[in-house]
Amino acid sequence: MADLPALMRPGSMRVAWDRIIPQTNLTQDAIEGFASGNPELDHFWLDKSLTYSKIGMCAVHVAMKGEDIAGFYTISPSVIRGVGLPKSRQAGKPTMAHPSWLIGELAVRKDLRGKRKTGVSARPCCVMRSTWHAI
């Protein structure tokens, strides 16, 4: 364990949440009480997320700290075509569809962003809108 980087050692990282739950487990008051400070994400959260989740367009998961919402993310099944991958990752099949998960929306509660002690960053990379980058 001593040779592991500090952030990988058990108990070395503090996070802004203590559990992840499905959005459908929340009350309407809890849903309306969350704000990320990003108007697009807040609009998605309040007006679309529950509907999208119910119709199976995505799964909405919520990071909770006690009874407060720390953030949310959506995941959807997707595929990556081998053509978009580096040759070393194509496994000789550039037209093959590789199953994947797409993080469509990701938001952190406004007052938690940028506090290093929570491990949550305020950088724009915290907000991803249906993008995928090859590894």
N, C-alpha and C positions, 0 to 999 in steps of 0.2 A: 504493500500500500504506500510506502514512503516514496516510491518512484513514480506514483501517479501525480499528474498536475493538481494543484490545490483545488481547482473547481470540480475535479472528478472524485475527490475523496468523500466518503459518506458523511453527511451532515455538514458539509462545507458550504453549501449554497442555500441562501434564503430565497424563497419564492413568495410572490404576492398572493398565493392562494393555498388552500388546504385540501381542496377536492374539486373534481370536475363532474358536472351533472348535465343531463339533457335539459335543454331549454323548456321542454314541456313540463318539467317538475316545478317551474317557477310560477308565482302568482302574477297577475297583471300589474299589481303595484310594484313588485320587484322589477319587472321588465321596464316599466315606465320610469323607474328611478335611476337607471343606468345612463351614463353619458361618457363618451370617449373624447369629446371635443372635436371630432371630425364630423362635419355635417352629413357627408355621404354615408358614413358608417352608422351614425345615429339614426338617420332616416331608414336605412336597411333594417337596423335592429328593431325599431318601433313599428314600422309599417309592412315589412316583408318577411322577416326571418321566421316567424311562427308559421305563416302560410307556406313558405317554401319547404319548411321542415315537414309539415303535415302532408303535403302532396308528394313528398319523397324526392324533391329536387336536390336537397342537401340535408345533412345532419348538423344541427346547431348544438354546440357544447359550450357550457358556461363554467368559467373558473370562479370558484367561490372562496371567500375568506370569511369564515363565520357565516353570518346571514347576508353579507354584502357581496355583490357581483364585482369581481376584479377585472373580468374581461370575457370575451367570447370568441369562438372561431367556428367556421363552417368547413365541413369536408364533403366532397362529392367523389364518387367513383369516376375514373377517367382512364384514358389510354395514352401512351406515348408511342409514336411511330419510331421505329429504329432509324429512319432517315434523319431525324433531328438529333440523334445521339452521335458522339464521337465514334469513329470506326472501332476503337478498342472495346466499346460497350455494345456494339450491334450484334455480337455473337454470330456473325456471318449471315444474319437475317435482317437486312435493312428495311424490309417492308412489314415485318412482324409487328403486331400491336402488343405493347407491354402494359399490363394492368398497372394502375397507379392510383393514388389518392391526390386530389387537388384541394389545397387550402384556398377557399374562395374569398373569405372575409376574415380578418383578424383585427380585433380591437382591444385596447387596454383602457381601463377607467382613467380618466384625465388626471386625477390627483395621484395616481400611482406611477405614471410615466416619468422616466428619468431619475427615479430614486435608485441609486446603485445598490442600496442595502436590500432591495426587493428582487434584484436580478432582472428588472424590466427596463427596457430601453425606450427613450423617447424618439429615437431615430426614425426617419420615414420608412425604414424597412419593416417596422412593426405593422404597417398597413399594406397588405398585398391584395390586388384585385385581379383574380383569375389569371395569374401568370405562372409559368413554369420555366425553370432553368435547368439545363442539362448538368448532370454531375460530372 
